[in-house]
Amino acid sequence: MATPVSEMPSIVSDLRASFATGLTRPLSFRKSQLQHIEALVDENLEQLSSALTADMGSRATKIRVCLDDVKKQVRYMMSTLDKKARAQWEATPPDAQDVGRWKIVPEPYGVVLIIAPWNFPFNLVMVPLIAAIAAGNVVVIKPSEVAANTTALIADLIPKYLDARAVRVVLGAVPETTALLEQRFDKICYTGGTKVGRVVAAAAARHLTPTLLELGGKQDAQAHARARTVRKCPVYVHKSADMPIAAERTLRGRFANCGQFCIAADYVLADREVMPLLVQEMKAALPRVCGADPKTSDLYGRIVSEAHVDRIAAFLQEEHGGTIIAGGKVDRDSRYVEPTIVLAPTADSKMLSEEIFGPILPLVPIDGGIDEAISCVNAGDTPLAAYVFAEDKNVAERWVERVSAGGMAVNAVATQLDNVNVPFGGKGESGMGAYRGAYNFDDRFCFMISFTHHKTVLIAHTGKRRALADLLARIW
Ligand code: NAD
């Protein structure tokens, strides 16, 4: 049920009044709310699992990882809050000794708006909420109308566990969000597509509200027409790569959540001479990643809605010019799209020029090695993530240094967030600002203060140090 648009002004003004009383300032209040979030997860595991399964076809392991991620963020904030919320004295240079002493005082923004997408419908609400509460803000949450079961559960549970003077849930789609965005907020955190990100940024600009935008960075048709090149999360497989690892980790990084996640591997550029071996290894790895029969396997999920099944099927129905080497089947009634690998589609095919956000992996052979891969990626707007597989350190270093991206992994896909000490965020079309863990508090690394983007880079173990492979299998 949608929140009446007439209620938006009072929801925001009530929260603003609470904030003005200083309700959320004491660390004891913030910590108690954080503990209530952990209890919300612990005491509603079954309901959360059913809702996530109904919306996303999520399997038990994935649900556990998602819920653990929320609890990990709570525990991190609980254990570091005393220190992070404390004012820090800064060193005084000799020429300012006579002037005084400086300290940096962390201050909550005030009323924060969190708008979330459907693809991780619980986590992408809760993780920013944890950050906003820990920092002492009051919060309006607008979960996604597309993930209807999870959103209904969030709306039911939040008032039972959190103080309604500090956190409110607004339900609805475009009309309700538009009405909400007319209100003045002190910070907006938006996760979703780049096109709507522009709408949010424009609304925020009217009130000079700072925004944290976590975007896809890969679906803006207008921007695409300008640059005429792919701008999605790339994987480059160099000829020196450990091919079994490159194949399996790329598949996990594409087919987890049926490809419905923002840092998924969107396409693979591979040196032509190793493409046959990569294809062979991918075919061998596919049953391990998605099950021998993905349709009945516990290892594979479902597409969020029939409309999205149709959108994804269109990539396969058009004349894409490639060869389907695995998968290709679509069953609309059960919202199932087979994990599909397409070899050498044409550059102007939809699957190489639009955001797929589904389980299709295009493979593109290239002849110019690392330099061609870098120029191909940098020719477009900045992706949220860019991945390289190479045992040749010079190649990996060149990729890290030269490719512009929100974050990266060397010899891994999509596991760069497995560390509470690193930031997550995009650059350019893939977003602005960063958050999670240690960076929830550190505005110094956000665009407003710093002029350097801090690109998180994971250098994953290969060879003898296969611990990460096990970790990956556990996670995805
Ligand atoms: P979306 O942009 O369609 O919707 C996200 C939210 O915005 C929803 O809550 C929706 O109600 C609201 N919304 C939609 N249209 C609106 C409008 N015109 N005005 C105001 N609000 C509006 O995104 P989605 O389809 O829910 O999610 C998929 C997208 O999210 C993908 O593009 C993906 O790449 C991106 N994504 C990014 C990240 C990240 O961290 N960078 C994470 C997950 C998903």
Boltz pocket constraint, residues with backbone or C-beta under 6 A from the ligand:
constraints:
  - pocket:
      binder: B
      contacts: [[A, 115], [A, 116], [A, 117], [A, 118], [A, 119], [A, 120], [A, 124], [A, 142], [A, 143], [A, 144], [A, 145], [A, 146], [A, 172], [A, 173], [A, 174], [A, 177], [A, 178], [A, 191], [A, 192], [A, 193], [A, 194], [A, 196], [A, 197], [A, 199], [A, 213], [A, 214], [A, 215], [A, 216], [A, 217], [A, 219], [A, 261], [A, 262], [A, 355], [A, 357], [A, 384], [A, 426], [A, 430], [A, 431]]
      max_distance: 6.0
